[in-house]
Amino acid sequence: MDCVFCKIVKGEIPCNKIYEDKKHLAFLDISDDQEGHTLVITKKHIENLNTATEKEFSDLMKVAKKVADHYISLGYTGTSMAIVGLDVKHIHIHIIPRKGNKNAISIEADGKKRNLKKLAEKLRLQ
């Protein structure tokens, strides 16, 4: 299987981990388009929403909520979430933390370059 997310789960490709449990992994998106843009994935390869069981999808959403709630506890004013699967055929949820009154659900690059390793350390959920 040539799935980039499966390679991340196996440790073949490095990532900036935010959260991990037995079945899920959350890490910063390498696009670095918005501060804290995080992907939450299942460790098991599930191609999309339609191939996930209700429990698998429910568990994935619980982890996404846990990460989003954690970001709020760190001072972000909200989060936007999106479930997409066009770029990588592995179910994943995008979480975009927001600051201030920003209330957009679109993912538009803010033009800033961040040290993702340091940001992951700051955002890591223990």
N, C-alpha and C positions, 0 to 999 in steps of 0.2 A: 504494500500500500504506500502511496506517495503523498500522504496527507501531512501538510506542514504542522498541523496541531498535534497529530499523533507523534511526530518527530519531537516536538516540544515536550510532550508528556514523557517520552522515553529518554529525554535528556540529550538527544542528538543535536538539538538546536537550543541554545540558551534563551532564557527569558528572564524578565524582571518580575518575580513572583510577588503577588499581593496576598494570596490565600491559597491553601491547599488542604484537601482532605482526601479520604480514600477514593472518592469517585469524581472529584472536581478539581479544577485548577483555575485560578484567576491571575492574570498577569497584564502588565502594561502593553498597550498596542505600540508596535515599533514605529507606526506612522508619526507618533508624537505630535498629532495635529491639535490636540487640546490637552491641557494639564490633567493628568490622571485618567486619560482615556484607557479603560480597562476592558479586557475580554474575559468572560467567564465561560469555561468549556467543560464538557464531560471528558473524563479520561478515556472512557470507552468510545470508540468511533461510532458516532450516530450521525448519519448524513444530514438530516434536517428534522424539522418539527414533525413532519408526517411519518417519519420512521421511528420516532421516540415513543416509548410507552407513556401513559399518563404519569406514572410514578417517576420515570426518568425526567420528564419535563418539569413536573412539580418540584422535584429535588433540585434541579438546575435553577429554577426560579427562586427557591429558598436561599440558595447560595448567593445569587445575584442580589437579593434583598439584603442579605447579611452584609455584603460588601458595600452596597449603597448606604445602608444605615451607618456603617462604620465611617464612611466618608462624611456623612452629616455630623457625626460625633467629632470629627476632626476640624469642623468649621465651614465646610462647604454648605451652601444654602439650599442645595437640591441636587438631584441627579436626573439625567435623561437616560432612558434605556431603549435599545432597539434590538430586535431579533432579526438577523439577516443571514443569508447563506449563499449569496451569489459569488463572493470572492473565494471562500474556502468551503468545500463540501463537508463540513463538520459543524454540528449545531453549536452555536455560540451566541452569547448576549453581550452587546456593547453597553458599557456604563460610562457616561460622561458626567463627571462632577461639575457643578456650576458654582460660580461665585457671584455675590451681589444680586442684582435684579435680572441677570441674564437668564432667559427662559426659553432658549431655543432647543429644538430637538434635532436640528440639522448638525452635521459634523463638518464644520468649516475650520480649516487650519487657521490658527491664531498667529502663525509666523514666528513663534518663539521656539528656541532650541533649548531643551532641558537635558540635564544629566539624568537619564532614566534610572540608573542604578541608585542614585541618591534619592530620587523621588520615590522609588519603590520602597526604600528603607523607611522613608517618612510615612508612607501610606500603608505599610504592611499591617495586616490584621493578624494578631497573635492568637 
